[in-house]
């Protein structure tokens, strides 16, 4: 059996706290298009899904397709504006960098699997100086997004890692479902968009309340134990 071990991380709600930025940008995009707005509880359910697949899930079934596309494009423009003007940030969660650096030092292969477009991913990596930690980066720009297992398969192919030595870490049921579809370990984190109960209900093998707990779970998984 290969000694390689791969930890794939979601981005929004897992490594970076983008909850306010995403929710307020989506609400503004809806209001700009004559709608009543979009609540945080609505938005949090679709974060992680590719944007133009997610937008129609928030709209009435008979809403025009071109209107949904316009909302998506407006959201992107508002998101970039809100991020640039300094009133909203995508801060790393406390403990995220420490865990990533620890795993890297212990010989883990690290990757990202995110519904964020590649431009947004590159911004986060540059803003927080994380680029050197990840050996595989996968977004929904190049193919099907979550919960399709494609991103996990591509990460394993790029790194030469087997499914029984790969774990997906994320804050949403879409992350968990993608991991299960790829037949890899699914670890939920309860500080993002979905609750611990929602993650467990989606089939997560474990749910963690802080980065210390997650680190202990990953250490066990790295030793070949199922506790992660």
N, C-alpha and C positions, 0 to 999 in steps of 0.2 A: 504494500500500500504506500502511496506517495506521502511524504511528510508535509507537502504543501497544504496550507490552510488559508481560506479566503473569507474575509468579512466584508460584506457589501452593506453600505449605508445609504439609506434615503437621506435627503437633504432638508427640505422644508419641514419643520416640526420635529426633526430628529437631531440634526447637527446645528441648524440655525433656527432662531426664533423669528419667523416671518409671519406670524399669525395676524398681527394688527395690519401690517403692510398689505397682505393679500386680501384680507376681509374688507378693509376700507377702500382699496382700489376697485374691488369687484362691486361693492355697493355704489360707488361713484359711477362706474361704467353702466350699471343698470339704470341709475337715475338719469344719466345723460341721454339715454335712449328711450325716455318716456315711461319707464317702469317705476314701480314703487320702491325699488331698492332691493337689497339682498342681505339677509341677516348673517351674522357670523355662524350660526348653527347650520344654515343652509350651505354656506361656503365650505365649512370644515369637512362636510361629507364628500366633497368632490376633489379636494386637494390631493395631488398625486396622480390623478388621471390626466392624460394629455388634454391641454386646454380646450381645443376645439371639439373634442369628444365630451368634455365635462360641461361646457356652457349649456348645451341643449337639455341636460339633466335638470337644470335650474329653471327652465322656461316651460310655459304651457306647451302641450303637444302640438298645437296648431300654430306655434310661433314660426314665422318665416325663416327658412334656413339662412338666407343672406343676412337677415337681421341678427341671427345668432353669431355669424361670422364677424359682423361689425362690432358687436359687444366684445367679442374676444380680442379684436384688434384694438378697440378702445381701452380695454383692460390693460393690455401690454403697454400702451403709451402712458396711461395713468400710473401704472406700477413703476415704470422707469423714472417718471417725473417725481413721484413721491419718494422714491429711494434717493434720487439725486439732490433733492432740496434739503435733505438732512432732517426732515421731520419724522421719518420712519427709517428704521434700520433692520438689517438682517444679522443680528448679533449671534455669535456662537453661544450656545448654551454653556453655562459654567460646568467645567469638567470634560467638555468635548475634546478640546485639544490635548489635554493630559492623557485621555484614554487613547486617542489616535497615536500619539507619540509613543506611548507604552506598548501598544500592539505592534507598531512598526519596529521598535527595538527588540521585541520578542520574536520577530521573524514572520509575523503575519503578512499576508498579501492583503492590501486594502483597496476597496473599490467604491464607486458611487453608482447607484441605480436610481435615477430621479425622473419625475415627470417634468421637471424644469427644462426649458430649452437650453441648448448648449451655451448660448450667449450668457444666460443667467448663471449656469454652472461655472463658467469661466470667471465671471465677475466675483462669485463667492470665493473661489480658489485664490484669486489674486488679492481680494480685499483682506482675506485672513491668512494669506501666505501658507496655504495648505497643499499647493500643487505637488510638492515633492513627496507627499505621503501616499498618494494614490497611484496604483499601477494600472488601473482600468477604470474608464469613465464611460458610462452609458446613459443616454437620454432617450426620450421618445421622438427625437428629431429624425432618427434613421430607421424607424420601423415601429411596430405595434408597441404601445405603452402598457402600463399596469392595468389589469392584473395578468396580461399575457406574459409568459415566462421568458420571452426573447432576451431581455436585458441580462437576466441571470445566466442564461445559456451562453451568451456572448462573453460575459465576464469569465465564466469557467473556461471557455475555449481560449480566450486570450491569455489566461494565466496557467492553463494546464492543470487546473484543480478539479478533483472529483466531487460529485454531488454530496457525498457523505462527509466531506471536509469543507463544505461551504455553508455559510450562515448569512441570512438576510436580516438586517436590523432596520425597523421602521416604526413610524408612529400611527399608521393608518391600516385599516382593514385591506386596502388595496395592496400594500406592501406584503401583508401576511398572505393574501391570496396568491400573489405572484410567486412567493417562495414555495407555497404548497403546490402550485401548478408546476414548478420546476423541480419538485421533490428534494428541496433542501431545507435546512433548519430555519424556522421562522421565529425571530425574537421581536417582541413588541416593546416599545418604550411609551410610558404613560404620561409624558410631559408635553405632548404635541397636540395634534388635531383630534385624535380619537381617544376615548376613555379606555381604561384598563379592561372594563367589562366588554366594550366593543371589540377590543383586540383579542381577548380570550374567546369571545363568541365567534370570531372569524377563524379560529383554529390555531392561534399562536401557540408554539410549544412552550414559551415562557413569556412573561411580561415583567418589565423592570421599572422601578420607580425612580431610580437615579443612576448616574454613570458608575458609581461604585458597585451597585448591584449588577449592572450590565457587565462590568469588567470581571467580576467573579464568575458570572455565567459563561463568559467567553473563555476564561481560563480553564473552566471545567470542560467545555467543548473542545478546546485545544488539546487537552489531555486524552481525548477520546471518550469522555463521559457524556451522557445524554442530558445533563442538567442544564445546559446552556439554552 
